Structure formats: C-alpha cells, structure tokens
Amino acid sequence: MSDKMQVKKLANEAIKALYKKNGKADGEKLERLGIDEKINWGDLGCWGIEIKGVVYIEEASPDAINFQNYIKNYIEDRVPLFIPIEVKTEW
C-alpha cells in the first residue's frame, strides 16, 4: 500500500473511531477530545492526500482546529512518516 493510501485509510479510520456502533457521533468521546466544532457527521470523510502530507477532510468547518489536530495525531501515532502531516477541513 502506498504512503498516500495508508494515510487516507488512517484518516478515515480516525473519523470512524469518533462514532458509536449505532453510527452516531460519540458525544462523550468528542467532549473528552475537545472536538466541539461544526462538523457534518452524516457525510464526513477524507477525500484526498497530497504528496507533501496534506490530508483533506470534507464536511467539517475550515476552522475545526481540535478536529484537525485529532486526525493529525491519530495518523502520526500509527505510521512513521518522513513528511509532516497537515490536516485541512472544508465544507
């Protein structure tokens, strides 16, 4: 699996980890992580990765800093990369 595909998979895995088994966002986990930004939980997902390490997530506010940091840390904690990860969110 290419690095880009691995990072995209991890980004979507990180998003999935924020949901309960019933498919709804896990409010307790979000509160614990400090994620309280505007996010469309119904259609959230990673749509692309740039070679330079930019991860694009759609359906979250561009100023969702806590969410961006969560995704960045999730990826960096699970895969050794030689490029810095930057997460950008957009509607």
C-alpha positions in Angstrom: 0.0 0.0 0.0 1.4 3.4 -0.9 2.0 6.0 1.8 -0.8 8.2 0.4 -3.3 5.3 0.6 -2.1 4.4 4.1 -2.6 8.0 5.3 -6.0 8.2 3.7 -7.0 4.9 5.3 -5.8 6.1 8.7 -7.6 9.4 8.4 -10.9 7.6 7.7 -10.2 5.2 10.5 -9.7 8.1 12.8 -13.0 9.5 11.8 -14.7 6.2 12.2 -13.3 6.0 15.8 -15.4 9.0 16.7 -18.7 7.2 16.1 -20.6 4.8 18.2 -21.6 1.4 16.9 -25.1 2.7 16.1 -23.5 5.1 13.5 -24.0 8.3 15.6 -21.1 10.6 16.7 -19.9 9.7 20.2 -20.6 12.8 22.2 -18.7 11.7 25.2 -15.6 10.9 23.2 -15.8 14.2 21.3 -16.1 16.1 24.6 -13.1 14.3 26.0 -11.1 15.2 22.9 -12.3 18.8 22.9 -13.8 18.4 19.5 -16.7 20.9 19.5 -16.5 22.4 16.1 -19.1 22.4 13.3 -18.9 19.0 11.5 -21.4 17.3 9.3 -21.2 13.9 10.9 -23.5 12.4 8.2 -21.0 12.7 5.4 -17.6 13.2 6.9 -14.6 11.7 5.1 -11.1 12.0 3.8 -11.2 12.8 0.1 -7.6 13.3 -0.8 -3.9 13.3 0.3 -1.2 15.4 -1.3 2.3 14.1 -1.7 3.6 16.7 0.7 1.4 15.4 3.5 -1.7 17.4 3.3 -4.8 15.5 4.3 -8.1 16.8 3.1 -11.3 16.1 5.1 -14.7 17.3 3.8 -17.8 18.2 5.7 -16.1 19.9 8.6 -15.6 23.6 9.3 -12.3 25.0 8.0 -11.6 26.3 11.5 -12.2 22.9 13.2 -8.7 23.1 14.8 -9.3 20.5 17.5 -10.7 18.0 15.0 -7.7 18.7 12.6 -5.3 18.1 15.4 -7.0 14.9 16.4 -6.7 13.5 12.8 -3.1 14.6 12.6 -2.1 13.0 15.9 -4.0 9.8 15.1 -2.1 9.4 11.8 1.3 10.3 13.2 0.9 8.0 16.2 0.2 5.0 13.9 2.6 5.3 11.0 6.2 6.5 10.8 6.2 9.2 8.1 9.1 11.2 6.8 6.9 14.2 6.0 4.9 16.4 8.3 1.1 15.9 8.2 -1.2 18.8 7.8 -4.9 18.4 8.0 -7.3 20.8 6.2 -11.1 20.7 6.6 -13.6 22.2 4.2 -17.3 22.1 3.5 
